[in-house]
Amino acid sequence: MRKILTIAVLLLLGQSASGFTFLFEGKNRHLDSSVTFYAGIMQVSPDGRSFNTAFSEAALDWQSQTRISINIINEYLDPCTSTTPVSGFLGGLDGKASIDMTATVCGNDFFGPLAAIALPGGTSPTGPNPGDITDGDIYFNGSLNWDIYDGPRRPDLLDFSRVSLHEIGHILGLSHTIFSQEIMNAEVTDADVLYPDDICGIAILYETPQDCTMLLEGSTSMSGGPTTAIFTGGATADSGASYETMFSSTQSLNVVSTIVVEDAHIGLQGNLYVVVVLADGTLLAKNSDGGFDPITEDINSFPSAESKVLAGANELLILENLVAADLGIANIGLSFYIAYSLVTEPGELYFASTPIRLTITE
Ligand SMILES: [Zn+2]
C-alpha cells in the first residue's frame, strides 16, 4: 500500500532555544542511508557564488558528520512536472529528490512566505516500523533575498547554506526541534553549522546511536529487562553549539534531553521524568509546572515533568537560561537522570543509568 508521508516546512524569521525530533512517527528514513539530489539551481549569490555549489557543500557537511551518503547530480529536474501526480501531495512522487529555487511550489505560494519547503515522501508500512523515504524535493523561495554567509542571521537576507542544511535534515527524516538555536529549529537562527543534537537525530534515526556525542549510556528498565529506548542529553552555555560538564556560576545554561522510546511505545500515553541528585544525596524531581519537588526513592511518588502521548523522539527542556549566581548559588554539582513510563505499566520505568552531569563553580 502506498502511504504518503507528510510535509515539512521552514519558517522565515525569528529567534528562539536544542534536541531533535523525527519527521515521521514511524521513524521513516532512507533505508539504504543514501540520497541522490538532482540540483540544477542556476541562480547565484549577489557576489556571484553558485547556490548549487553551496547546496553541495551543505550535503557534504551532513555526509561528513554522519553515515549518510549524499550524491549530487548537477542536473535540473523540475520537481513539479517530472512527478507522478498524487492527490494532496504537491509535486507528486517520482522517487527522485529535486532541488529548485522558484517563485511558487508547483503553482502554490510559499505558505507564509516560507523561506523554503522540503517535501520528503515515499512509501511506508503502517505502524511504527522503519519505512522508506524515497522522494525528497526541496523548494527554495525565489521571491526572497538570498546570499551565502556565516555568522549571525541578517534581517531580510537569507543564508542559503544554513537553510540547505535544514531542508536536507528534513529529507533525511528529521522534524523540528523545540530547543533554541540549532539547524533543525523551525526558524532561521544564528546557527550556521550542524549542532551535536542535529547529528544525534540522524545517528539515532539511522541506528548508529554510538555516533551521538550526547548519548546517555546504559539504557535499562526498573524491572531489569532489556530496552531499546535511547536517551540523550547535556548541558550547554552556547545554545546547543557545544555541550560541557563544567560551568561558571555566571554562565546562562540550558539543560536538554531527548527520549527515544521503544518502537512499541510510540503512540501510547506516557510520562517523562527528570530526577536530580544533588551532591549531598538530596533527590528532586521536575514537576509539570517546571519546578523541582523533593522526592523519596518510591518511584510511584515521583512527579512527572510531562504527561503525553509518546512520540518517537520526545524532547525535554530541563533547565532554560539558568544562571546559578542569580539564585545565590556559587558551587554545586548536579546529576540529572532521565526516564519515562507508560500509564499501562505501573511501577515500570525506562531510564538511562548514566545521568547528565554538570558542575558549577564560582
Ligand atoms: Zn523545517
Residues whose N, C-alpha, C, O or C-beta is under 5 A from the ligand:
A	BS01	ZN	A8 V9 L10 A186
